[in-house]
Each structure stands twice: as structure tokens, then as C-alpha cells.
Amino acid sequence: MTESCIEADVLVIGGGLAGMRAAIEANLLGATVVLAVKGKLAKSGSGVSAYHGAGIGPWSEPGDNKECHLRDVIKAGGYLADQELCKIMIDEVPDRLIELERFGLYW
């Protein structure tokens, strides 16, 4: 086994949406970034969940709304998540999904 050293300003551990978005933002701020994942990027752990985008936004089904989605997210998290942070996430999901598409994310 050969060892090597990689130098970077920022080490992001995890290649889910949060990790990929953190790596993008650090890079945009001029940092050299290393993204460490346990397998193939977007194939080995958390990743893009259609669940977060399906219920809200101009593409959603009639009757779906942020309040229903917020209840679903809080329930799915076993009522352990910070509900104010969940609300912020729900409020920002449509804009963040469009932003990720602009970065090249395919659904």
C-alpha cells in the first residue's frame, strides 16, 4: 500500500448534499478543497433525495405545501430535529434545488 499526502485548505467529510454544497461554497471562496467519501460520490451514502423537492415548489402536486412537508420531515426525524432549522430548510429547498441544478446536478 502506498501512502500519499494531499494538502488542502478545507476537508469535507461526506458526499451527500450538505457535503457537496459545502465543498462548492468553500471552492467559490477560493479554498482548495478535498471531499472525502466512503465510496463513489453520490452512490455510497446520503445523496439527492427527491423527497425534499417533491412536496414544495412550483412543480409540486396540488395540496402539497411547506406545512405538510415540515410535518413529514419532523416526523421522519423522530421529532429529534431542531424544528426551526427544519423550517428554514423547507423554506429554502426550492431555491437550493434550482441552484444545485445550475451546478450540474441531474435528477
BAFI-3210 file (N, C-alpha, C; in Angstrom, 3 decimals, decimal comma, padded with zeros to 6 digits):
// residues 107
n [1|2|3|4|5|6|7|8|9|10|11|12|13|14|15|16|17|18|19|20|21|22|23|24|25|26|27|28|29|30|31|32|33|34|35|36|37|38|39|40|41|42|43|44|45|46|47|48|49|50|51|52|53|54|55|56|57|58|59|60|61|62|63|64|65|66|67|68|69|70|71|72|73|74|75|76|77|78|79|80|81|82|83|84|85|86|87|88|89|90|91|92|93|94|95|96|97|98|99|100|101|102|103|104|105|106|107]
n.u [000,840|000,588|001,337|000,138|000,175|-002,184|-002,673|-004,822|-007,028|-009,514|-011,219|-013,780|-015,963|-017,900|-020,200|-022,819|-025,683|-025,260|-022,497|-021,468|-022,419|-021,129|-018,480|-018,557|-019,151|-016,908|-014,915|-015,746|-015,132|-012,453|-010,893|-008,799|-010,076|-010,790|-012,829|-013,982|-015,214|-016,931|-017,207|-018,217|-018,869|-021,983|-023,173|-022,787|-023,879|-025,647|-027,482|-028,904|-032,198|-035,272|-037,483|-037,295|-037,675|-040,037|-042,441|-042,715|-042,581|-042,870|-043,419|-044,806|-047,444|-050,954|-052,219|-050,035|-047,757|-045,614|-046,081|-047,176|-045,003|-043,069|-044,153|-043,940|-041,125|-040,259|-041,564|-040,404|-037,848|-038,086|-038,933|-036,722|-035,181|-034,106|-036,683|-036,987|-034,750|-035,426|-037,651|-036,404|-034,865|-036,921|-038,136|-036,125|-035,626|-036,736|-035,268|-032,626|-032,551|-032,846|-030,531|-028,609|-029,092|-028,105|-025,451|-024,978|-026,244|-028,043|-031,350]
n.v [-001,166|002,152|005,233|008,566|012,146|014,651|018,012|020,571|023,378|023,033|020,276|018,221|015,961|013,459|012,944|013,680|015,794|018,041|017,915|018,101|020,621|022,219|021,865|023,054|025,727|026,421|026,199|028,226|030,378|030,437|028,479|025,550|022,407|019,224|016,489|013,931|010,725|007,635|005,835|005,666|008,914|010,328|007,873|006,237|006,761|009,195|011,303|012,856|013,529|012,971|013,331|015,677|017,678|017,147|017,818|020,571|023,735|025,075|022,880|021,019|018,792|019,619|020,692|019,817|021,344|023,658|023,434|020,842|019,353|020,095|018,959|016,246|015,953|016,485|014,431|012,176|012,406|011,506|013,353|014,600|016,494|019,921|022,017|024,634|024,903|022,964|024,208|026,397|025,007|023,851|026,165|027,095|025,098|024,972|027,028|026,194|023,701|024,402|025,905|023,862|022,382|024,168|023,928|021,546|019,214|016,285|015,065]
n.w [000,000|-000,881|000,552|000,560|000,647|000,767|000,375|001,553|001,966|003,054|004,361|003,538|004,864|003,728|001,171|000,663|-000,037|001,642|002,135|-000,491|-001,179|000,720|-000,076|-002,612|-001,911|-000,331|-002,275|-004,055|-002,490|-002,700|-001,534|-001,406|-001,847|-000,442|-000,848|000,992|000,619|001,330|-000,713|-004,102|-005,292|-004,584|-004,685|-002,530|-000,042|001,782|-000,341|-003,141|-002,521|-003,741|-002,295|-000,745|-002,594|-003,894|-002,618|-002,417|-004,059|-007,420|-008,959|-007,524|-006,381|-006,394|-003,289|-001,840|000,367|002,157|004,907|005,258|004,348|006,214|008,563|007,827|007,594|010,226|011,616|010,339|011,293|013,848|015,677|016,724|015,484|015,179|015,082|014,150|012,484|010,615|009,460|008,228|006,357|004,775|003,787|002,116|000,265|-002,517|-003,900|-003,381|-004,667|-007,355|-007,591|-007,213|-009,523|-011,388|-010,830|-011,986|-011,137|-011,716|-011,934]
ca.u [000,000|001,342|000,742|000,379|-000,337|-002,883|-002,850|-005,988|-007,479|-010,751|-011,543|-015,200|-016,175|-019,257|-020,552|-024,240|-025,964|-024,615|-021,062|-021,174|-022,681|-020,046|-017,284|-018,761|-019,046|-015,506|-014,187|-016,111|-014,450|-011,028|-010,184|-008,516|-010,999|-010,796|-014,094|-013,743|-016,418|-016,601|-017,325|-018,391|-019,617|-023,428|-023,635|-022,410|-024,429|-026,681|-027,352|-030,051|-033,471|-036,408|-038,464|-037,222|-038,121|-041,318|-043,612|-042,788|-042,057|-043,878|-043,621|-045,459|-048,837|-051,920|-052,440|-048,747|-047,302|-044,483|-046,505|-047,258|-043,648|-042,417|-044,645|-043,352|-039,696|-040,123|-041,973|-039,396|-036,677|-038,392|-039,151|-035,454|-034,532|-034,422|-037,802|-036,739|-033,833|-036,208|-038,457|-035,504|-034,547|-038,103|-038,328|-035,076|-035,453|-036,895|-034,143|-031,397|-032,606|-032,551|-029,106|-027,846|-029,204|-027,179|-024,107|-024,855|-026,901|-029,096|-032,380]
ca.v [000,000|003,387|006,360|009,877|013,265|015,646|019,231|021,362|024,327|022,533|018,862|017,957|014,524|013,094|013,420|013,938|017,149|019,039|017,869|018,643|022,063|022,829|021,859|024,070|027,058|026,649|026,433|029,548|031,356|030,393|027,428|024,263|021,528|017,772|015,895|012,519|009,901|006,236|005,052|006,547|010,123|010,289|006,490|005,397|007,235|010,204|011,989|013,621|012,918|013,583|013,612|017,065|018,589|016,776|018,378|022,032|024,353|025,217|021,578|020,097|018,421|020,458|020,216|019,758|022,667|023,664|022,976|019,367|018,840|020,291|017,905|014,972|015,945|016,390|013,069|011,230|012,542|011,048|014,552|014,961|017,589|021,294|022,332|025,917|024,637|022,252|025,206|027,138|024,118|023,740|027,445|027,315|023,957|025,216|027,805|025,407|022,664|025,059|026,237|022,633|022,070|025,057|023,377|020,342|018,047|015,693|014,386]
ca.w [000,000|-000,978|001,251|-000,044|001,417|-000,033|001,150|001,197|002,973|003,649|004,202|003,733|005,022|003,370|-000,152|000,479|-000,494|002,506|001,882|-001,820|-001,168|001,497|-000,924|-003,648|-001,314|000,034|-003,523|-004,554|-001,645|-003,008|-000,797|-002,023|-001,134|-000,624|-000,428|001,303|000,663|001,605|-001,937|-005,255|-004,986|-004,840|-004,823|-001,395|001,227|001,577|-001,611|-003,568|-002,160|-004,432|-001,244|-000,305|-003,628|-004,491|-001,943|-002,419|-005,266|-008,470|-009,595|-006,587|-006,594|-005,665|-001,919|-001,153|000,759|003,084|006,226|005,207|004,206|007,508|009,472|007,396|007,923|011,682|011,992|009,842|012,160|015,195|016,495|017,346|014,758|015,558|014,209|013,488|011,370|009,593|008,770|007,335|005,240|003,924|003,108|001,124|-000,643|-003,963|-004,423|-003,321|-005,698|-008,630|-007,528|-007,444|-010,946|-012,107|-010,625|-012,794|-010,542|-012,543|-011,134]
c.u [000,891|000,603|001,060|-000,267|-000,973|-003,091|-004,053|-006,287|-008,671|-010,896|-013,016|-015,360|-017,641|-019,668|-022,037|-024,442|-025,251|-023,113|-020,697|-021,375|-021,602|-018,771|-017,389|-018,543|-017,611|-014,667|-014,488|-015,443|-012,933|-010,238|-009,896|-009,268|-010,729|-012,108|-013,848|-015,072|-016,015|-016,676|-017,398|-019,270|-021,056|-023,975|-023,440|-022,965|-025,557|-026,444|-028,604|-031,319|-034,595|-037,480|-038,465|-037,727|-039,525|-042,495|-043,748|-042,135|-043,129|-044,216|-044,436|-046,919|-049,756|-052,180|-051,151|-048,334|-046,192|-044,873|-046,596|-045,861|-042,889|-042,862|-044,026|-041,880|-039,496|-040,489|-040,920|-038,128|-036,936|-038,566|-037,886|-034,793|-034,963|-035,490|-037,650|-035,782|-034,532|-037,051|-037,603|-035,170|-035,717|-038,319|-037,335|-034,950|-035,648|-035,713|-032,854|-031,391|-032,293|-031,076|-028,247|-027,939|-028,235|-025,735|-023,917|-025,490|-028,024|-030,064|-032,754]
c.v [001,237|004,495|007,644|010,941|014,260|016,865|020,002|022,347|023,786|021,048|018,699|016,447|014,232|013,741|013,539|015,368|018,202|019,076|018,460|020,155|022,806|022,906|022,922|025,457|027,384|026,942|027,813|030,661|031,300|029,328|026,237|023,231|020,068|017,268|014,405|011,779|008,445|005,338|005,999|007,728|009,990|008,872|005,671|005,864|008,195|010,892|012,758|012,863|013,658|013,989|015,086|018,035|018,336|017,534|019,873|022,582|024,386|023,896|020,617|019,839|019,396|019,853|020,036|021,182|022,539|023,127|021,449|018,765|018,966|019,233|016,549|014,868|015,764|014,984|012,049|011,269|012,144|012,199|015,012|016,169|018,942|021,794|023,686|025,750|023,878|023,238|026,019|026,292|024,044|025,028|027,632|026,213|024,310|025,978|026,996|024,317|023,250|025,429|025,001|022,188|022,918|024,606|022,064|019,094|017,569|014,950|013,085]
c.w [000,000|-000,247|000,503|000,828|000,455|000,856|000,624|002,313|003,748|003,341|004,518|003,794|004,778|002,064|-000,407|000,025|000,341|002,261|000,540|-001,846|-000,386|000,663|-002,017|-003,059|-000,923|-001,202|-004,095|-003,753|-001,801|-002,286|-001,704|-001,193|-001,465|-000,047|-000,236|001,414|000,828|000,378|-003,110|-004,862|-005,467|-004,998|-003,548|-000,048|000,955|000,251|-001,907|-003,217|-002,875|-003,438|-000,871|-001,352|-004,131|-003,903|-002,006|-003,671|-006,334|-009,153|-008,732|-006,966|-005,861|-004,283|-001,140|-000,803|001,791|004,455|006,298|005,150|005,524|008,507|009,129|007,797|009,426|012,157|011,572|010,691|013,596|016,184|017,215|016,703|015,334|014,581|013,520|012,307|010,250|008,795|007,799|006,115|004,264|003,133|001,973|000,073|-002,119|-004,566|-004,423|-004,378|-007,070|-008,703|-007,812|-008,902|-011,761|-011,948|-011,377|-012,210|-011,449|-011,651|-011,785]
res [m|t|e|s|c|i|e|a|d|v|l|v|i|g|g|g|l|a|g|m|r|a|a|i|e|a|n|l|l|g|a|t|v|v|l|a|v|k|g|k|l|a|k|s|g|s|g|v|s|a|y|h|g|a|g|i|g|p|w|s|e|p|g|d|n|k|e|c|h|l|r|d|v|i|k|a|g|g|y|l|a|d|q|e|l|c|k|i|m|i|d|e|v|p|d|r|l|i|e|l|e|r|f|g|l|y|w]
***
